[in-house]
Amino acid sequence: MKKRHLQTAALSLLLTASLLSGCGQKATTETQNQTAAETTALETTADETTAAETDAASPTESIYASADNWAYLGTDEEGRADVFFICPSVYGGSEYAYNMSLSDEDTKYSFQGAINMEKGIYDEDTRFFAPYYRQIGLNVYEMPAEEREPYLEIAYDDVKDAFDYYCDTWNDGQPIILAGFSQGADMCIRLMKDCFDDEALMDQLVACYAIGWSVTEDEVSEFPQLKMAQGEDDTGVIVSFNSESEDITDSLMIPEGAKTFAINPLNWKTDSTPADKSLNKGACFTSYSGEIKSEIPELTGAYIDETRGSLKVTNVTPQEYPAGLSIFTDGIYHLYDYQFFYRNLQENVQTRIDAYFK
C-alpha cells in the first residue's frame, strides 16, 4: 500500500503545510519525526496582530513598488507570457490575528516554499510574478462564510494593488497567465471579476488557472468575462476543478446542493466522459525548493460529476491520500489538486501559450 510523506511545504486552502509530498513511498521514522516537528513550528508562528494592525499601503505609493513585497519578481526574465501567481494559504492565524502580516518573515518563508511547489508547472518560457499579500489564516475558514468576507477583502486589496502595479509598471502588453490554488484561486476569480471586463486586458489573457475553488453558474451569468475552458487549447478562459473521491457529496469548496464548473485535466472535457489513468502523464509530489521528490505516472483516472461539477478521482483511496486537514473529510483530495495532475497541467500551460500566439 502506498504511504504518505507529510510535507510541511505549504498550507493549501487552509494550511498547505499539510501537503503530502512523498506519496507512493514508505515514510521513514526520521522523516515522520521531522515532519511533526516542522508542523508544530509552523503552527506556532502566528503573528499576534489584529487585522487592523496589519501592514497597509502608503496612500501615495503602492507597497509593491518595493521588491521586498514580491516573493517572485520576474522583471529580469524573458518569456512569451507573464505568469501572475497567487499563493495558497500558508498562514495559520491565531486568536488575535486573521490576516498574515507582511512583516512576518517566518510565514513569508513558507509562502515562497508553497509557490515553489507549483511554480514548475508555469515557469517554462514565462516571466514569473508572485506578490506577498495579507492572506487569511486557517481560523477564518472556520467562520461562517459571511463572516469571512471582511478578512478576504483585506487579502484581495493587496492582490489587486499588486496586480495593478504589475500591469502599470512591468507588463507592457505581454500576454498574461493568472494562476493560483485554493485561496489563491479565489483571489484569481476576484481579479477576473474586477479587472477583466476591460476588453484590452481580456485580450491579453492566455488563461486563468483557478484550481481548488469553485465558479458557479450565477457568477458566470453576472460576469460575462468569466469564460470557462471548453477544451485543451482555448484561450481567455478559466481552468478550474476540485478533486474528490466518488462518495463525497459535500466540501468547503462545493457545499452539498451546490454545483461548480470544471474541466477534466486528463482529457480536457467538461462532461462526465471518464479519463483512464493511462492519460495521467505524471503525478508529482514536490518540496519547498520545487524539487520533484516523487513522480508516479498513470496514478489516477478522473471524471466530472455532472451533479456537483467536482472532479471524481479514481484508482486511489482516501487511506492512501488522506485529507490532511481537520476541516476536510477523507476523500476530499483538495491538497492534491495540483500534485495528482502536475505533468498534464504543465503541458497544458504550454499548449495554451502556443494557441494564444496562433
N, C-alpha and C positions, 0 to 999 in steps of 0.2 A: 504494500500500500504506500502511496506517495505520502510523504511527511512534509510539514511546513517548516520553514526557517523564518521566525519572526524578524522583520527588518524595520528598525525604527527610523526609516528613511524619511517618511513624511506622513502627515495626517491627511487622508483623503477628505471626504466631505467634513468630517469632524476631527479626525486625528490621523493623518496619513502615516504617522509613525507606526501604525499597526499594520502597514502593508507587509505582505509576506514575500520576501524576495527570493528565497531559495526553494520554492515549491518543487516537488518531484525528487528531492534528495533527503536523506536522513539527517536530522539535526543532531550535532554532537552536543554533549553536555556543556562543553565550553561555550558554544555558540548560544545555547539557550540561556546560560547564566549571564553572558554578556548582554544579550537582548533584554533580559529582565532588568538589568542594572541601567541600561540606556533608556528604557521606557520610563523607569522611575525617575531618572534625572530629567527627562523631557517634561514629564507631568508636573514637576516641581518648579519649572521655570516661569510660571505665570507671573506677569508683571502686575504689581498691586496698584494699578492706576485705574481710575474710572474712565468711562468713555469721554466724559467732558474734559479730562485731563490729558487725553491722548494728543499726539502731535497734530498741529494744524498748519495749513499752508499760509504763507505770507499773503496779505491782501494785495500786494503789488507784484509779486513774482511767484511762479509755481515752484513748489519744493522739488519738482522734477527737473529743474534746471541744474540741480546738483547730482553728480554721478553716484553719490552715496545712497541715493534713494532708488537706485536701479540694481536689481540682482544681476541682470544682464543688460548691457547697453552696446548694441552691435554696430555702432557708428563707424568702426574701423574695418568692418567686414564687407564682403561683396556677395551678392546673390541675386537670383532672378526675382525673388519676392522677399518681403519682410514678414517675420512672424512676431505678432504681439501676443505674448503668452501670459496668462493669469494663473498664478499658483493656487493649488488646492489648499485646504486648511492645514496649517501646521501649529496653530496656537490653541492651547488647551483652554485658556480662560481661567478665571478664578471667581471667588465670591464677590470680588470688588471690581473685576476687570472683564469687560465683554468684547473689547476690540484690542487687537495687538498694537503695541506701541512701536513706532518706527525707531525708537532708541533701544529696543530690546534685542541686543546682539545675539543672545542665545537662540531666540526664535528665528532671527534672520539667518543664522547658520542652517537651521532646519529648513527654512524657506528655500534657500538655494539648493539644498540637497533634494528637496521634493521636486523642484524644477528639473534637476539633473536626471531624475529617474525617468522623465518623459521627454526630455529635450532631444534625445537621439531620434525620435520619430519625426521631428520637424526641422532639424538644423542642417540638412544637406542642401547646399546651394541656396541658402537664405541668410538674411541678416536677422539676428535674434534679439528681441527686446522683451524684458520682463521686469516690471516695476515691483518694488515692495509696496504694500498697501496695508491699511489698518483693518485687516480681515477680522471677521467674527471668530469667536472661540467656540469650543465644544459646548460650553454651557449655554450658549444662545440657542443651539439646535435642540436643547431640552425644553425650551419655552414653547408655548403655543405659537402657531405660525404668525398670527397678527402681532404678537409681542416682539418678534424677531426684527421686524422691519426697520425700526429706528437704528439699530446697530448695523444692519445690512446697508442702510443708506450711508452710514459713515464709511463703510468699506467701499461702496460704489463711488462716493465722492472722490476718493483717492484714485480709483481706477480711471474714472472719467477725466480727472485732471491730468493723469499720466498719458492717457491716450491723446487728449487734445494737444498736450505739449509735444508728444512724438509726431503727430500729424503736422503741426505748425513748424517744427524745428528740423526734423530729420527725414520725413517720409519722401517729400519731393516727387510725388506721383507714382511711387513704387507700388506694385501690387501687394495686397495685404492678406495675410492669413491670420485670423483671430483663432486662438486656441486656449483651452482651459479644461480643467477637470473638477467636477463636484462644485464647491463654492466658486472656483474659477470659471466653470461653465455657466453658472448662474450670472456671474459678472459679465461674461461674453454676451449672453442673451440680453442683459440690460443695455449694454453698449449698442447692440443691434437695434433695439427699440428706440434708443435715444439719439443715435447719430446716423444710422444708415438709411434714414428716409431721405437723406441727401443723395441725389442721383449721381453726382460726380464721385462721391465716396463709395457708393454702391458699385459703381463701375470698376473700382479698384479691388473689390473683394474677390479673392480666389475662392475662399470658403471659410466658414466658421465651424471649427471642431468644438462643439459644446457637449462634451461627453460626461455622462454621470449626472445629468439634470434633465428636467422634463420641459417640453414645449407643447402646449395644449392647443386645441382647435380654436378656443376663444382668443388666445394670444395671436395666432396666425391671422384670424379674421380681423382683429383690431390693428395689427401692424403688418401691412402688406409686404414690407421688406423682409419679413421672416419667411423665407422660401426654403422649404425642406428639400434635402437632396433626394433625387429620384433614381440615381444610378451612380456609377463609379467615377464619372468624369464631368458631371455638370458643375458649373461654377456659379459664384454668387449665392451659394446655398449653405444651409446649416446641416452638419453631420452630427447626429445625436443618437445615443442608445443607452439603456440601463440594463445591466446583466443580472440575471437571477435564475434560480432553478425552476423546474417545471411546476412545482407545487406552491410557489409563492403567489399570494393574492393581495399583499399589502406591503408597502415600504414607505420610507420617508420621501423618496423621490416620486413614487407613484402610489398615492393612497388608494385604498380599496374603493372601487367605484369610479376612479379617475382613469383617464387614458392620455397617453402622450404619443407624439410622433417618433418614429425610429427608422433607422436603416440598418440592415444586417451587414457588418463589416467583412463577412466571409464571401457572400455572393452579391452584395450591393443591391439587394432587393428590398422593397418596403412592404411586401406581403408576407404571408406565412410559409413561403417556399423554404423547405429545410435545406440547410447547408451542411454537407457532410464534413467531418473533421479533416478529411483529406484536403479541404480547401484552406485549412489553417496553416499559414506559412511559417508560423513560429510564435509561440507564447514566450515572452522574455521577462525575466524577473531581475530587476536592476538594483544597484546600490546607490548610496548618496552621491558617489562620484559619477554616476551614469553608466558604470561598467555593467555589462550583462553577466550576471552571476550564474544564471541557469537559462538555457533555451530548450524548449520542448516543441518540436514540430508536430503538427496534427494532434494537438492536445484536446481541442474541443470542436464540436459542431455547434450550430445555433439556428434558431428560427424565431420569427417575431410572433408574439402572442397578439392576435388581432383584437382581443378584448381589452387588454391593458396597454398594448403598444410597447411592452417590455421585450427585451431580448432574452429568450429562454436558451440557456446554455446546457448542452448535452455532453455526455461522456466524462463528466467529472461529478464528484459528490460534495455535499457540504462538509462531510467529515474530512475530506482531503483539503478543501479550501474553505475553512470556516469564515464566518462574517468578520470576526476580529474586533468588533466594537459592540458594546452593550446596546447601543441604540438600534442595531440591526439584528434580526434573527438569522440563524444559519440558513443558508440557501439564498441570501442576498449577496451577490458577488460584486457589490459596488467597488470594493477595494481592488478588484482585478479587471476593471473595465479596460484599462489601457494594457495591462500585462498579458491578458489572455489573447489579445489581438494585435500585439505590438508590430509584427512584421507586415501584416496586412495594412495597418494604418500607415506605417512608414512608406510602403509602396504607393498607397493611395494619395498621400500628400504630393508626391512627385507626379502622379498621373494627373491630378487636378492642376498643378502648375503648368504642365505640358499643355493641357487642354485650354487653359487661360490664354496662353500665347498663340494657340492656333486660331 
